[in-house]
Amino acid sequence: MTHKCFISFKTEDNFYKSYIQNELSVDMIDKSLNYSIDSDDEEYILRKIREEHLADSTVTIFLIGLYSAESLGYQQQKFIKRELQASLYDGKENTKNGILGVVLPIMQNAIFKGDYICSKCSNSHSCVSLNDETVIREFSYNYYIPNNSCSHTEEERYCVLVKWEDFDSSPEKYIDQAFNKRAELIASKTRIYGI
């Protein structure tokens, strides 16, 4: 199935955005912003992005690189934060998008830390480090939606997370997975920061 996808990225990761758009064999309708909006008015720019690109998209592909962390501050992250906020918003003229986080190669070791034995339940869990040092909160919260447990199953996460090389080899698989989250129970538990 073909989905309308919006790519949220930092300028420093433009290579990967261009690769998805021009080199990757993926069946999608690209709703990404591919030009500069001629304005210094932040609210105007964000409204144009919401109205012309996000409003009818169904999946937001969030490229997670070195410059995607909450800790870099609002001024540095205002556009990707607002793009993910708009993607999570479910309203009259804007339906909630599925969110697909694609971890770029430079961030793999910072995010995927391997397995560990949990001190709470004594089971083995995979350590996926999504926090203010690696991603913005709009993504980390909706990946690790509080569940009063020491781990999360796939059904307990709204955001989908994938390594770049896995996305590169099967993009439709992960785009479909993110799209399908919109109809799952977990979609009702998402949270939008700052709104």
N, C-alpha and C positions, 0 to 999 in steps of 0.2 A: 504494500500500500504506500502511496506517495504522501508525504507529510510536508506541511509548510514549516520550514525551519528558520529560526533567527539565530545568528551566531553572535554571542556576547564575548568580547575579547578585549585585552589590553593592546594598545598600539604595538608594544614590543613583541607581541605574538602574531603579528599580521601574516607572517610566513605560513603559519598553520591554517589560518582562515583562508588565505589564497589557495593553499593546497586543497582544502576541502572543496572550495568553489570551482577550481580549475583542473585539478589532477585526479581527485578521488572519484572512483566510479560509485556514485551514490544517487539513488532515485529520490530526489527531494525538490521541492519548490523553494528556492532561496529567497527569504524575506529580509536578509541582512541589509544593513546600511552600508552602502559602498561608495559614499561620497560625503564630503564635509558639508554640514548645514551652515550656511553663511549667516551666523549670528553670534553675538556674545551673550545673549540672554539664555541662561541655563534652562529656565522653565520652558521657553519656546522650543529649544532643541529637544528636550525630553518629551514634550507634547507631540512634536513631529515624529519622533521615533515610535512613540506609543501608537499614534493614529495611523501612520503610514507603513509601519513594519511589524509591530507586535500585535496589533489588534486582531488580525486574522491569521496569525501564525499559531501552530499547535505544539511545537517543540522548540525549546531554547537550548542551544548547544553552548555550554559555558566552557571556554578554554581556560584551563587552570595552569598558569605558569608562575614564574618568579614574582610577578607583579599583581597577583590576584588576592593578596592577603588583606584582611580587615585591619591589621596592625599598621598598614601604610597610611591610614587616616581617610576621613571622608572626602577631602578635596581630591585626593588621588583616586579614590574608588567611586566617586559619585555617579558616574555613568553606568558602570557594571552593576552597582547596587540598585540603581533605579530601574535598570533593564530587568534584573531578576525580580524586583518587587512588582513591576508591571506584568511579568510573566506569571507570577503567582496569584495575581489578582483575578478574581472570578466575578465579573459584573455584567451589566446590561449589554455593553458594546465590546466587551473584552472577556474571552473565556480563558480559564487557567491553562497554561502550557505545561506539558511535561518538561522536566528539567534534566538534561544530560550533561554531567560534568566529565570532561575529557582531560585527563591528567597528562600534561605534556612531559616528554622524556626528562627534562631538567628537574621536574618536581617528583618523579616517581619515588626516589629513596626517601624524600621528606614526608611523603604521604603513606606509602605502603611499607610498613615497618616489620612485616612478618608475623608469625604466630607467638602467642604467649599463654601461659597458664594463669587463669583467672583466680585471684585470691578469694573471690566471693563464692564461686560455684565449683572451682577446681577443674573446670573444662578448658579446652584449648580454644582460643578465639584469635581471629586475625586482627592485628592492630592497624587501623586505618586512621591516620592522624589528620583529622579535619578540625581545625581550630583557627583562632584569629591570626596565627602565624602562617597559615597555609591558604586559607580561602576567606571570602566574605561570609558574614553570618547568615545571609539569606540562603546560602547553600548549606553550610554546616548544620544549622538548626534543622533544616528540612531533610537532611540525610540522617541525622541522629535525633529524630523527634523523641522527646522524653517518653519512656515507657516503663519506668520503675524496674528495669532489669539491667543486668550487666552486659547484655549484648542485644543486637538487633537482627531480626530475620529480614529477608528481602521484602516481605510484605509490610514490615514496620518502617520502611524507608520510602519517602516520596521521591527524592532525588536518586537518579541512577549515576553510578560512577564507573568509569572504565579507563584503562591505560590507553595511551595514544596508539600503540601498535595493535591492540585488540580492536579498537575503533577503526583503524586504518584497514584492517583485514575484513571486518564485517560491519560496516557502518549502519546498514538498515536494521540489523538485529538490535542494536542499542537504541537507535532512534525509535523503533517500534516499542521497545521496552519502556522508554520514557513516555511515549504517547499513551500507552496502555495504563500507566499509573493514574492518569486523569480520571479514569472510571473506577478505580479501586477505592476501598474504604479509607485508606490512609490519606487520600486527597482531602478529606474533610478535616484533617488534623494539621495541615500546613499553617505556617505563620509568616506574616510579612513584617519585617522589621522597619521601623521608621514611618509606618502609616497608621 
